[in-house]
Amino acid sequence: MFDTFLMVDWSAANRPRIGRDSIWVCRRRREEERLFNPSTRREAKTLLRELLEEAFRGGERVLAGFDFPFGYPSGLAALLALEGPPWRALWQKIASLLHEGALNQNNRFEVAAALNKALAGQAFPFWGCPAGKEGPCLKPKSHRAYRRLGVGERRLIDDYLPSAQPCWKLLGAGSVGGQALTGIPLVKALREDPLWAESAAVWPFETGLAAPGPEARVVFAEIYPSLWPLAPDAGEIKDRAQVSAAARHFGECDKAGELAPLFSGDPGLSPQQRRPVESEEGWILGVTRRQSRAARVAIPASSSNYLRDPAEITRRSFAAIRAETDLERFPPAIRGLALRLAHAAGDAGILADLAWSEGAAERGRSALLAGAPILVDSEMVAAGIARTKLPAANPVICTLNRPETHNEAERLGTTRSAAAVDLWREHLLGSIVAIGTAPTALFRLLEVIAEGAGKPALVLGFAVGFIGAAEGKAALIDPRRGLSFIALKGRRGGSAFAAAALNALLERAS
């Protein structure tokens, strides 16, 4: 069917970058494979056009696959009152709003906020943004208000793949929303290139769920590189390995005469299901049946076959975090801390809730170098601190279990965690405060400071719980208080997070 297979792993990074978390392109033809790693989306667009032109002028037929959603859950175009074929109208709308800079700057969060405003006047359905991009029509976390809006959270194809993320999610582990907003205008421009516009088609919008006819010499399709098992070589970048595997897979299927049936998607789809797929939602090439998580888990032959080298475990863990999230969105002084928090959580997605005041990390490190005491709300936070890295034998103070704390808590009818904070007064000025357990400790800290106690150099706010944690951290972050802070918004937190944040500061301070 095809002579050239062009597979693209896209990126929504906001600055030039190569290597991990960047754009990778694989071209495979006649068993020959070439890999490209353009540093910006503009550079990638030029490259892709040149590769397509070379193939088209050479009389070749091209399958071009892109790893982001080509469509959204059905009903979106109607809610936006767009005219014409829903998929084409949405592509036009997104392309009219998105602006790209020469150095990869883009306004994808503003585009999402504008679409949210037009749809609901509120922060849905798009969600996920870094600090500084939050507003009335875009929030860091999901709202779960899809039913009220009248549009689904996921496309039909997304339900076939348990690991697929909603196309509304713009930031965080596994997110594809940013790639879609920046990638759809690219595919639209390539599809409409005058050289091959009359000989090109977007599957399945322009072909239906069927193999494209021979008149379509350039076929654009959505792919999902994680569809196939992958074992990158040592040190090999995952995205690079994935585009290579995708190009090889489709090439081998074509050679064996097994590619054409893949364009039919799931043969069991009803006419009612096919209509939105073909007109608005799209499909992922290669998915012909529902998958289960269990089916994708390989059980090791021996329970003793696991990695033991601690340095290698850490290296691979950090590499996995970098592959799942764009650490470049954080200021340089915060990146190491963000990395360690994701490592402590086993989930890079928490970084969407990370908040900090300007210069917070620098103030914390300076205070540590000056010998500032470290005030902690629990023994668990204290136990997690890397004492050997303390730059000035900084005292670590936990007053939770002192007898006077217990007596004061009973007298005042409050928690021991809150009462323990009153014993910090003489140490507060210029200190580092690490709260990783009790919301009441955080609330009491803010009260004590409001009463006139000295301000710490830095407050690490990682209180955890269903009652008070989110509210306490929101109060800490309030700029009117004038406090220097690093905090994890919402209910999540814990002593391991507070200790990890402090240890990240120690790495640069020692």
N, C-alpha and C positions, 0 to 999 in steps of 0.2 A: 504493500500500500504506500509506503513512504521510503524516501531515500535518505532523508536527514531527520534526526531526532534532536531537538533543541530543548533542554530542560533547565528551568530557572528556579533557583531558591532566592526569594525576594527579601528585602529588608526595609524597615521603616526608620532606620537610624537617622539622627538629625545632624550628623557630621560625617565627613569622609572617613571611611574605614575599610580595611581589608582583613582577611583572616576570619576569625570567629565573628558570628553575628553580622555578617556582611553579605553582599550579593555574590552568588556563585552561578555560573552558567556552564553547562556541559553540551558540547556538540558532538554527536556521534553519527558517522556516516561511513559506509563500506568498511565496518570494523575499526575505523580510525576514530580516536577520541581526543578531543581537546577541551581543556578546562580554562575558564577565565574568571577573574576576580576583580571586577571593576569597583572603584572606591566610592562612586556616587551613582545615584539613579540616572542622572543625565548621561554620565559616561556609559552606563548599562544600556540606556535607550539607543544611543548611537551605535554601540557594539551590536545589539540585537538587530537593528535595522541593516547594518552591514552584512551580518551573517545571513539574514533572510534574503537580502538582495543578491548575494553571491549564489545562494542556492536557487533562487527563482530564475535568475538569468542563465544559470547552468541547466535549466530544465528539470530541476529536482522538485520533488514533492516533500513538504516539510510538516512535521508534527511538532508544534511548540507548546510545551507544558509549563504552567506556572503554579506555584505552591500557595496560592491564596484563593479565597472564595470569589467566584465570578458573580455571585448573586446573593440576595438576602431573603429571609423568610417571606413567603407570599403575602401580598397585601400592602407592602411598604410603598410601592409606586402609587397605589390608589390613595393611601393616606396623605401622600404629598401632592395629590391632585395632578400627577404628571400625565401627559398625553402620549399615545403611541405605545408600541410594545414595551411592557414593563421593564425588561432588562435593559433595553436600549435607552429608555428615558432615564433610568437610574444612573447608567453610565454617563450620560450627558450631564446630568445634574452634578454628580460628583466631580467630573472633569472641569466643570465650570467654576467650582468652588475651590479646588485644590491648587495651591501655588507651590512650586519647587524653586529653591535657590541653587545657585551653581555649586555650593558647598554642602548640599544635602539638607539645607534648612527646608522645613515644610510646615504647613499650617493644619496638619491633620486633626489636631485636637479642636481647633477653631471650626473646622468643617463639621466635625461630629457635633459640637455644641450648636452650630447653626441648623443642622438637620434635626436635632432634638427640639430646638425651639420651634421649628416649623411644624414638627409632628405633634408635640404635646405641650410646648411652652414650659417644659420641665426637663429634669436630667434623665431622660430615657427616650429611646432604648439603648443608645450608645453609652458605654461607661468605661472607666479606667483612664486615669490621667496622673501625671507627676505633680509634685508640689508646684504651685504657681500657675497651673492650668485649670484648677478647679473653679467653678462658677455656678450660677443658678441653673444652667442647662447642661452641666457636665460634672460628674462626681467620680471619685476614685473607685467606688464600689457599686455593685449592681443593686438595682432597686426592686427587681422581680415584679414589675408592674405590667408585664407583657399582655396579660389577658385584658386588663383595663384599656390598654392602648388598642388592642385588636390585631396584634401581630405576634408571631411566635418567637420564642427565644432561640430556637434552632431550626435549621432547614431539615427537610426530610433526610437528605444525605448525611447530615451530621448525626442523626440518630442511628445510622448504620455503623458509625465508627465511635466507640466509647471514648477514645482519647481526643476526639475533635473538640475544639473550643468554639463557643458561640462567636459568630462574626461581629457581634456588637462589642466584644471585649477588645479594648485598644491597647492595653498594657498589662504586663505580668507574664507569668510562665505560660507558654503555649499560646499566647494571644495571637490572633490573625487579623484583628480588625484594622490595625494600623497598616499592615501590609495590603489589605484590600483597598483601603482608601487611597493609598499611594500607588498601588499596582493597577487598579482598574483603568485609570487614565492612560497608563502606559500601553496596555493591551488595546484600548480603544484607538490610540494613535497609530499603533502598528497595524491593526485591522484595517484602518481607513487610509493607509499609505497608497497614494495614487498608482504606484507601480503595480501592485497586485490586488487592489481593492476589489476588482471584478472577479478575482480568482481565489478569494479568501472566505473563510467561514469560522464562526465561533460555535463550538459544540457545547451543549446541545441546542442552544438558542436558535441557530440558523439551520441546523441539520435535523433537528428532532433527535430522539434517542435511537440513532441508527448510524451505521458507518457512513461517513461523508462520501459523496459521489466523486468521481475522478475530476470533475470540474473544479473542486476545491483543492487547489494546489498548496495553499497555506492554511492549516487548521490549528486554531487556538483552543486549548483545553485546560481545565483545572486538574491538577494532580495533587497527590498527598504522599510525599516521599516516605513518611513513616509507615506506609502500607506494607512494605516489605521488610523482612528481618535484615538487620545490618550489623556488621562487625567491623568497624573501621580499624585500619592498621594502627599500631602504636604511634601516637602523636598526630594522627590524621584528623583533620577538622571534620566534624560530623556533617555539616552542610555540604562540604565538598564531596564527601563519600556518598551522600544521598542523591545528589543530582547525577552523579556517575552511575549509581545503581538504577535510578529511574530510566535513564537513557538506555542502559544495557537491557533492562527488563522489557521495555517496549520494543526495542530492536529485535530481541530474541523472540518475542511473541509474534512480531510481524514475519520474521523469517520462518517460523513454524506454522504460519497461517492461522494464528490464534488471536490476532489483534482485532480484527473486524468485530467479533462478538462482544468485545469489551465496550464498544460504543453504544450497545443496547442497554447498558446499566443493568438493573435488576429486571430480568424478563417477567417477573411476577407482579410488577407494578400495575395497578388498575388504571383505567383511563382517567379517573378523578385524580390519581396521584401523578400521572404523567404530565397533565396540563400545567400545573405550577412549576414542575421541574423544567419543562421545555420553554416556558415563557418568562420565568422570573428567578427561580431559585438556583438552577443549574445542577450539575452532578459532578462527581469525581471519577475521572477515567480510571478504570480498573476495578471499581467496586461493583460486584454483581450480586452480593448477598450481605446480609447483616453479619457483623463480626461481634465476638464476645471478648471481653478482657481475658478470660481464662484461656481462650484459644491462642492468644499471643504470648503467653507466659511459658518460657522454656524451663523445665525442672532439671536442675543439674544432676548428673549421674552420681555424683558423690557429694555428701554434705561437707567433706573436708576440702573441696575445691573452691576456696575463697581467697581473696586478697588479704595478705597479712602485713605487708610493709606499711607502717603508719605514714611515712612521708609520701608514698605513692597513693595511699588512700586519700590523703589531704589534697594532693595535686589533682587527682581525678575528680574529687568532689568539687573543688573550685572551678575546674574546667567545665564541669556539668552546669554549675550555676551560671558561668559566663555564657554558656551556650543557650541558656533558657531566658536570660534577661539582658537588657541593655544597661550595663553599669555606667556607660558613658553619660547617662542622663543625670547622674549624681555629680556634685562638685568633687574635684580630685581628693579633697581632704576627707570626704565622706565615703568614698568607694570601698576602701578596705573594711570599714565598719559595716557597710551594707552587705558585703560578701560574707563576713563572719556571721551576721544575723541570719542570712539565708541558710548558711551551713548549719547553724544551731537549730533552725526550724525544720530543716529538710524540705524546705519549700521556698523557692525564690518568689512566689506570689505574694508573700508578706511585704515585700519591698514597696508595693503600691501604697502601703499605709505608713511608710517611714516619713517622718517630718523632722525638721531641724530649723534652728534659727541661724541667721547669717554669722559665720565665724565661730560656730559652736565648738566644732572639733578642735580648732586652733586654740581657743580659750581653755578647753579641757586639757590639752597637752601641755600648754604653758603652765597651768596650775599644778599639774603632776610634776613637772620638772622643778617647780619651786617648792615642792614638798607638801603640797596641800593634802589634808586628810581626806579619806574616802569614807563617806557615811552611807551605810547600807541598811535596808529595812529587814533583812533576814540573814540567818546564818548560811542559807543556801547560796545567796549572792556572794557572801564573803568567801565561802569555800571555793567558788568558781574563779576567783581572781588569781591571776598568775603572779604570785608574790615575788618570784625571782626576777620579774621584769619591772618591779616598782623602781623608778629612777632615783628616788631620794628616801628610800626606806619609809615611804608614806604610810602613816598609821591607817589601818582599816578598822572602823568603829561600828559595832553593832550593839545597840542598847536594848534590843528586844527582850532578852532574858535576864536583865538585871532585876533584883528584888524590888527596887523602887519603881520600876516600870509596871510591874504587876499591881503594886499597891495603888499607883496613880490611876491605872486603868479602872480599878474597882471603884475608886473614889469618884471619878468623873463619869462613870458609866459608859466608857468607850472601849475600843479595842486596844490590846497591848501595842499593836503596830502604831496606832496614833499616839498613844502615850509615850512611846519610845522616842518619837520625834522631838518632844519637849526637852529631852536630855541632849539634843544636838545644838542647842542655841549658841553655846560658847564656841562651837567649832564651825558654824555655818559659813561665816564670811570667807569667800574665796575657796570654798571646799568643792569637792566633787560628790554629788549625791546620786546614788544608784538605787532606784526603787524598782524591784522586780517581782513583788508579790502583792502588797496590800494597797488597794485604792485609798483606804482610810489614812495610810501614811502619807500618801501624796496630797490628799485634801488638807491634812493637818500641817504639812510642810508649807503649803500656800498660805494657810492662816497665820502661821508663826512668822513668815516673812512679811505679811501684811501688817502684823502687829509691831514690826520694827526690827526684827532680827536681821542680821547681815545676809546679803544675797550670795548664794553659791556661785562659783565660777561656771558651773555646768550642772544641770539636772538631767539625768538619764531616766526617762519616764517609761517604764515597761511593766506597770501594774497590770494584773491579769484578773479576769473574772466577769461574771454576768451582771453584777451590781456595782456600779460606781467606777469601773475601770475606764470605760470610754469617756465618761463625763469628767473624771479627774484629769485625764490626759488632755481633753479639750480645754479645760481650764488652764492647765500648764502652758499650752500652746498659745493662748490668747495673748496677742502682742501688747495689750495694755499693761500686762504685768511686767514687761521688760526683762524677762528671764532668759538666760541662755539655756537652750534645751536640745536634746535629741530624744525623740519619742516614737512609739509605734501606736498610731491611732486605732481606736476601736477596742474590742474586748480582749484581743490576743496580747500576750506578753509572757512574762515568767522570769524566774531567777536566772535561767540559762541565757536568756536574751540580754538581761542587764549585765551579767558577767562577760558575755561575748562582746558587747559594746565597749565595756571598759577595757578589756584586753586588747581590742583593736586600737584604742587610744594609746595603750602602753607600748604597742609595737613601734609606734612612731615617736613616742616620748623617751623611750629608754636608749 
